Amino acid sequence: MGIDRDQSRAGDLAELFTRAPFEDAGWDKALKALASETGSSRAQLLALGDRNTAFNWVTDSDQTFIDEFVSIGGYRPDVNYRVAATRPPLELSWEAHYAAARAVSTNESYLDYVRRHDAEFGVQMVLSQRPRVLFGIAALHGTRDGPTTEAQREVFARIGPTVLDAIRLQDSIEHQGAALLQGSLEAMSSAAILLDAVGKVCGMTGAARDLLGPRTLQVRARVLRAARQDVDLALQTQIGAALAGTRTGPADLWLHADEGPVLLDVRTLPRQDWTFGFAPRVIVTLRAPITPANVPPQRLADALKLTMAEAEVVMLLAQGHSRQIIAGMRNVSVQTVVAQLRTIFQKCGVNREAELVATAGSVIEMVSR
């Protein structure tokens, strides 16, 4: 009778995971059932990229638990002994493996984190591992739960392949949605590039594709890179911030294409609770070069209440010229241009060149109609 009951409960648990991709809160229900069956306070499903957490869901936890994991770099093996203790896909790791990892290197910030949240023990399994992303599932035990037992680990081992199949279904569903979105992108005239949760290109418009080239932007191994090293460093930093959801500032990254300067804007896309990293997470838009050459400076001066000299500086800045080049074109010192810009910033109510160019561009667009 006991064996029949165990088999029935295992079947119910497997059924919950099989239905999870197709039901509202299906994954949460399945993970809570797994926690119950393994004597755990919480169950966790996560996807780790090489520079961020692509997806992290922990049952019965508040947002602080998730946010702290990101802030301390919990996806890194030198920080998180659970990551350091990972084994090949579908093989278990538990307290014995955690102890071995901690004997090699112990990160006090992570230890403090799991102890404060009562999640120091448990069992885990890597479900699949591919370049730049790892999917795993874990049961988190605290002092009240005690270390995992052999019977609890056996439940975990049996359910692993079923969870992997469910993730593959979720993967398929998300890729279908991404494919539909790519079809919509093709109809857009603006230049936009979509990145998934691990920063890989998963779609772009034709206008963006036309801007790719050896001197501008390139896609290598599905990673968006800028040709110039300094611009690429800034671009990767902004992409990393957008993946973490902390990219909130104005567009301020300039790319110099043959047609003129292009302004790159990196933004986080709205995120759904249950996407495993395949759905688009970041959008990079490329604003067409500003060409105000045919607009009389007087019209810009009138609109922004600038002197003619100040308006001419703004026009040259909007055309993509540096302060040094503007000084040479106007036969003045760079210090004079800097002083003029300080006055212009104050008059226009802005703090940065990118904001000034955006303001000037809006005026230029209106007076050009």
C-alpha positions as semicolon CSV with decimal commas, in nm:
position;residue;x (nm);y (nm);z (nm)
1;M;0,000;0,000;0,000
2;G;0,283;0,240;0,087
3;I;0,453;0,178;-0,248
4;D;0,125;0,233;-0,438
5;R;0,070;0,560;-0,250
6;D;0,423;0,680;-0,331
7;Q;0,377;0,593;-0,698
8;S;0,045;0,778;-0,705
9;R;0,199;1,090;-0,550
10;A;0,492;1,074;-0,794
11;G;0,242;1,050;-1,081
12;D;0,049;1,351;-0,951
13;L;0,369;1,552;-0,923
14;A;0,475;1,458;-1,277
15;E;0,131;1,557;-1,407
16;L;0,160;1,901;-1,247
17;F;0,490;1,967;-1,426
18;T;0,357;1,832;-1,756
19;R;0,067;2,081;-1,742
20;A;0,276;2,371;-1,608
21;P;0,357;2,540;-1,945
22;F;-0,013;2,556;-2,036
23;E;-0,179;2,675;-1,714
24;D;-0,189;3,004;-1,528
25;A;0,048;2,976;-1,230
26;G;0,115;2,617;-1,342
27;W;0,486;2,634;-1,268
28;D;0,427;2,781;-0,924
29;K;0,181;2,503;-0,837
30;A;0,419;2,233;-0,956
31;L;0,717;2,378;-0,770
32;K;0,519;2,410;-0,446
33;A;0,416;2,046;-0,480
34;L;0,781;1,950;-0,530
35;A;0,876;2,144;-0,216
36;S;0,608;1,959;-0,021
37;E;0,716;1,617;-0,150
38;T;1,081;1,682;-0,060
39;G;1,021;1,833;0,285
40;S;1,146;2,172;0,169
41;S;1,044;2,522;0,269
42;R;1,088;2,640;-0,090
43;A;1,161;2,509;-0,438
44;Q;1,360;2,700;-0,697
45;L;1,375;2,698;-1,076
46;L;1,638;2,915;-1,239
47;A;1,840;2,984;-1,551
48;L;2,189;3,127;-1,509
49;G;2,374;3,315;-1,782
50;D;2,746;3,385;-1,778
51;R;2,688;3,741;-1,654
52;N;2,341;3,745;-1,505
53;T;2,043;3,548;-1,379
54;A;1,817;3,496;-1,680
55;F;1,530;3,354;-1,473
56;N;1,488;3,286;-1,102
57;W;1,167;3,171;-0,936
58;V;1,155;3,069;-0,570
59;T;0,825;2,963;-0,417
60;D;0,695;3,140;-0,107
61;S;0,963;3,410;-0,112
62;D;0,947;3,787;-0,135
63;Q;1,120;4,007;-0,391
64;T;1,401;4,082;-0,146
65;F;1,515;3,719;-0,168
66;I;1,546;3,750;-0,548
67;D;1,696;4,099;-0,552
68;E;1,967;4,011;-0,298
69;F;2,062;3,705;-0,502
70;V;2,131;3,934;-0,800
71;S;2,308;4,204;-0,598
72;I;2,564;3,964;-0,449
73;G;2,629;3,792;-0,783
74;G;2,461;3,466;-0,681
75;Y;2,495;3,329;-1,035
76;R;2,876;3,314;-0,999
77;P;3,048;2,992;-0,885
78;D;3,304;3,188;-0,683
79;V;3,016;3,338;-0,482
80;N;2,750;3,065;-0,468
81;Y;2,864;2,724;-0,344
82;R;2,554;2,570;-0,504
83;V;2,671;2,684;-0,848
84;A;3,025;2,566;-0,769
85;A;2,884;2,224;-0,670
86;T;2,690;2,165;-0,994
87;R;2,731;1,826;-1,160
88;P;2,647;1,706;-1,512
89;P;2,282;1,733;-1,623
90;L;2,032;1,515;-1,433
91;E;2,283;1,430;-1,158
92;L;2,206;1,540;-0,804
93;S;2,409;1,769;-0,580
94;W;2,325;1,805;-0,211
95;E;2,477;1,900;0,124
96;A;2,780;1,675;0,086
97;H;2,872;1,847;-0,242
98;Y;2,799;2,191;-0,092
99;A;3,042;2,117;0,192
100;A;3,314;2,016;-0,054
101;A;3,266;2,339;-0,253
102;R;3,271;2,550;0,063
103;A;3,593;2,383;0,176
104;V;3,762;2,518;-0,138
105;S;3,616;2,868;-0,122
106;T;3,362;3,025;0,113
107;N;3,193;3,351;0,022
108;E;3,074;3,523;0,337
109;S;2,814;3,740;0,161
110;Y;2,638;3,434;0,017
111;L;2,661;3,246;0,348
112;D;2,507;3,542;0,527
113;Y;2,236;3,560;0,260
114;V;2,126;3,194;0,285
115;R;2,141;3,194;0,664
116;R;1,930;3,507;0,696
117;H;1,674;3,355;0,461
118;D;1,704;3,008;0,619
119;A;1,805;2,830;0,298
120;E;2,152;2,691;0,369
121;F;2,081;2,325;0,283
122;G;1,903;2,132;0,010
123;V;1,934;1,934;-0,311
124;Q;1,963;2,046;-0,671
125;M;1,991;1,925;-1,027
126;V;2,116;2,078;-1,350
127;L;1,848;2,004;-1,609
128;S;2,029;2,124;-1,918
129;Q;2,340;2,317;-2,000
130;R;2,407;2,502;-2,322
131;P;2,653;2,776;-2,418
132;R;2,598;3,084;-2,194
133;V;2,297;2,943;-2,003
134;L;2,231;2,672;-1,743
135;F;1,886;2,554;-1,630
136;G;1,850;2,405;-1,285
137;I;1,601;2,312;-1,017
138;A;1,655;2,302;-0,642
139;A;1,483;2,229;-0,312
140;L;1,589;2,479;-0,046
141;H;1,613;2,350;0,312
142;G;1,665;2,559;0,622
143;T;1,742;2,469;0,981
144;R;1,375;2,394;1,045
145;D;1,369;2,144;0,756
146;G;1,705;1,987;0,833
147;P;1,937;1,838;0,570
148;T;1,778;1,638;0,290
149;T;1,716;1,266;0,335
150;E;1,788;0,990;0,087
151;A;1,414;0,944;0,027
152;Q;1,370;1,315;-0,050
153;R;1,662;1,310;-0,290
154;E;1,509;1,006;-0,462
155;V;1,189;1,204;-0,529
156;F;1,400;1,481;-0,675
157;A;1,596;1,241;-0,897
158;R;1,277;1,081;-1,036
159;I;1,107;1,408;-1,126
160;G;1,409;1,566;-1,302
161;P;1,349;1,428;-1,656
162;T;0,981;1,530;-1,641
163;V;1,074;1,888;-1,542
164;L;1,323;1,898;-1,831
165;D;1,051;1,792;-2,076
166;A;0,823;2,067;-1,942
167;I;1,099;2,327;-1,985
168;R;1,146;2,215;-2,344
169;L;0,774;2,273;-2,401
170;Q;0,804;2,620;-2,249
171;D;1,107;2,682;-2,472
172;S;0,903;2,587;-2,780
173;I;0,613;2,813;-2,681
174;E;0,842;3,110;-2,621
175;H;1,030;3,058;-2,947
176;Q;0,699;3,061;-3,135
177;G;0,616;3,394;-2,974
178;A;0,962;3,529;-3,062
179;A;0,915;3,414;-3,422
180;L;0,583;3,599;-3,445
181;L;0,747;3,909;-3,301
182;Q;1,028;3,882;-3,556
183;G;0,764;3,883;-3,831
184;S;0,622;4,205;-3,689
185;L;0,969;4,357;-3,667
186;E;1,030;4,301;-4,036
187;A;0,742;4,537;-4,112
188;M;0,891;4,820;-3,900
189;S;1,084;5,098;-4,068
190;S;1,283;5,193;-3,755
191;A;1,612;5,027;-3,665
192;A;1,570;4,795;-3,366
193;I;1,752;4,486;-3,235
194;L;1,607;4,243;-2,978
195;L;1,817;4,054;-2,724
196;D;1,710;3,760;-2,508
197;A;1,769;3,718;-2,135
198;V;2,134;3,616;-2,178
199;G;2,208;3,903;-2,415
200;K;2,192;3,715;-2,745
201;V;2,035;3,865;-3,056
202;C;1,695;3,708;-3,121
203;G;1,555;3,948;-3,382
204;M;1,613;4,272;-3,570
205;T;1,447;4,497;-3,824
206;G;1,567;4,537;-4,180
207;A;1,672;4,897;-4,105
208;A;1,897;4,772;-3,824
209;R;2,040;4,500;-4,047
210;D;2,136;4,767;-4,302
211;L;2,345;4,947;-4,038
212;L;2,554;4,639;-3,956
213;G;2,905;4,642;-4,095
214;P;3,275;4,609;-4,013
215;R;3,296;4,977;-3,905
216;T;2,973;4,998;-3,706
217;L;2,792;4,705;-3,541
218;Q;2,838;4,333;-3,589
219;V;2,666;4,018;-3,465
220;R;2,917;3,748;-3,374
221;A;2,789;3,418;-3,230
222;R;2,457;3,601;-3,183
223;V;2,625;3,865;-2,964
224;L;2,586;4,231;-3,065
225;R;2,926;4,406;-3,073
226;A;3,043;4,752;-3,173
227;A;3,345;4,781;-3,401
228;R;3,523;5,037;-3,183
229;Q;3,654;4,891;-2,858
230;D;3,556;5,188;-2,638
231;V;3,203;5,198;-2,782
232;D;3,170;4,821;-2,745
233;L;3,273;4,838;-2,379
234;A;3,003;5,100;-2,316
235;L;2,749;4,899;-2,517
236;Q;2,813;4,576;-2,323
237;T;2,786;4,767;-1,994
238;Q;2,451;4,912;-2,097
239;I;2,323;4,573;-2,217
240;G;2,424;4,416;-1,885
241;A;2,238;4,690;-1,696
242;A;1,930;4,644;-1,915
243;L;1,933;4,268;-1,855
244;A;1,940;4,339;-1,481
245;G;1,657;4,592;-1,521
246;T;1,867;4,885;-1,400
247;R;1,915;5,069;-1,730
248;T;1,695;5,378;-1,687
249;G;1,904;5,670;-1,810
250;P;1,874;5,860;-2,139
251;A;2,023;5,736;-2,464
252;D;2,383;5,857;-2,471
253;L;2,586;5,612;-2,679
254;W;2,692;5,743;-3,019
255;L;2,791;5,527;-3,314
256;H;2,954;5,690;-3,617
257;A;2,828;5,530;-3,938
258;D;2,917;5,634;-4,293
259;E;2,585;5,818;-4,319
260;G;2,653;6,016;-4,000
261;P;2,617;5,978;-3,624
262;V;2,365;5,727;-3,486
263;L;2,235;5,733;-3,129
264;L;2,199;5,390;-2,960
265;D;1,933;5,344;-2,694
266;V;1,937;5,027;-2,480
267;R;1,617;4,952;-2,285
268;T;1,465;4,671;-2,079
269;L;1,146;4,524;-2,223
270;P;0,845;4,447;-2,001
271;R;0,898;4,109;-1,837
272;Q;0,646;3,833;-1,781
273;D;0,671;3,613;-1,473
274;W;0,715;3,289;-1,663
275;T;0,964;3,330;-1,944
276;F;1,276;3,118;-1,928
277;G;1,515;3,348;-2,111
278;F;1,412;3,280;-2,470
279;A;1,165;3,569;-2,501
280;P;1,308;3,912;-2,592
281;R;1,427;4,099;-2,282
282;V;1,616;4,401;-2,420
283;I;1,562;4,629;-2,719
284;V;1,843;4,829;-2,878
285;T;1,714;5,107;-3,102
286;L;1,930;5,301;-3,344
287;R;1,808;5,651;-3,418
288;A;1,864;5,771;-3,770
289;P;2,135;6,034;-3,824
290;I;2,024;6,388;-3,755
291;T;2,068;6,607;-4,065
292;P;1,971;6,963;-3,979
293;A;2,189;7,124;-4,244
294;N;1,894;7,273;-4,431
295;V;1,738;7,432;-4,122
296;P;1,836;7,799;-4,070
297;P;2,011;7,847;-3,731
298;Q;1,783;8,146;-3,669
299;R;1,480;7,918;-3,638
300;L;1,658;7,707;-3,377
301;A;1,771;8,024;-3,196
302;D;1,414;8,156;-3,188
303;A;1,268;7,827;-3,061
304;L;1,525;7,774;-2,784
305;K;1,590;8,141;-2,703
306;L;1,957;8,117;-2,798
307;T;2,195;8,363;-2,959
308;M;2,290;8,296;-3,321
309;A;2,636;8,182;-3,211
310;E;2,485;7,941;-2,959
311;A;2,237;7,808;-3,217
312;E;2,521;7,741;-3,463
313;V;2,707;7,542;-3,194
314;V;2,393;7,335;-3,128
315;M;2,346;7,273;-3,502
316;L;2,702;7,146;-3,538
317;L;2,666;6,931;-3,225
318;A;2,344;6,783;-3,367
319;Q;2,532;6,695;-3,686
320;G;2,759;6,475;-3,476
321;H;3,068;6,695;-3,451
322;S;3,283;6,685;-3,138
323;R;3,364;6,991;-2,928
324;Q;3,715;6,995;-3,073
325;I;3,587;6,990;-3,432
326;I;3,327;7,259;-3,357
327;A;3,602;7,480;-3,211
328;G;3,809;7,436;-3,527
329;M;3,514;7,504;-3,758
330;R;3,428;7,824;-3,567
331;N;3,790;7,930;-3,521
332;V;3,760;7,950;-3,143
333;S;3,914;7,758;-2,855
334;V;3,765;7,441;-2,712
335;Q;3,727;7,627;-2,382
336;T;3,504;7,880;-2,558
337;V;3,281;7,602;-2,692
338;V;3,265;7,444;-2,346
339;A;3,164;7,779;-2,195
340;Q;2,898;7,827;-2,462
341;L;2,759;7,480;-2,396
342;R;2,730;7,553;-2,023
343;T;2,514;7,855;-2,106
344;I;2,314;7,657;-2,364
345;F;2,251;7,375;-2,113
346;Q;2,115;7,627;-1,866
347;K;1,890;7,796;-2,121
348;C;1,753;7,465;-2,250
349;G;1,715;7,302;-1,907
350;V;1,938;7,002;-1,985
351;N;2,248;6,852;-1,828
352;R;2,405;6,643;-2,104
353;E;2,492;6,671;-2,472
354;A;2,263;6,378;-2,560
355;E;1,968;6,558;-2,399
356;L;2,055;6,878;-2,585
357;V;2,077;6,697;-2,918
358;A;1,742;6,526;-2,851
359;T;1,583;6,865;-2,774
360;A;1,737;7,023;-3,083
361;G;1,630;6,725;-3,294
362;S;1,268;6,768;-3,185
363;V;1,275;7,136;-3,280
364;I;1,448;7,064;-3,610
365;E;1,187;6,800;-3,694
366;M;0,904;7,046;-3,627
367;V;1,050;7,337;-3,826
368;S;1,144;7,108;-4,116
369;R;0,785;7,005;-4,186
